[in-house]
């Protein structure tokens, strides 16, 4: 990770690796809700290579990605915790083989209409 800009390294430390970071709390909450292991291991160098040019202020790079993962985990927790979605939650747990892995990858650029 030392090849990353210092602001991104600080962002990973403060906004991702920190146990008190909102994203870590959301991941932990998802683990508690579904009762199985949940892992998210962003490849920061790859993400920086693909997306870094969209962030003029590198200090916003990791917090933006962390916020996206936090939103994903929170949405999954809400869905899994709602009795109306019990069948969906059961199917999710059957297909995960006791481990949810969330991948963070850059997608194709949005096309302007």
Buried (B, 14 or more C-beta within 10 A) or exposed (E): EEEBBEBBBBBBEBBBEEEEBBBBBBBBBBBEBBEBEBEBEBEBEEBBEEBBEEBEEBBBBBBEBBBEBBEBBBEBBEBBBEEEBEEEBEEBBEEBEEEBEBEBEEEEEEEEE
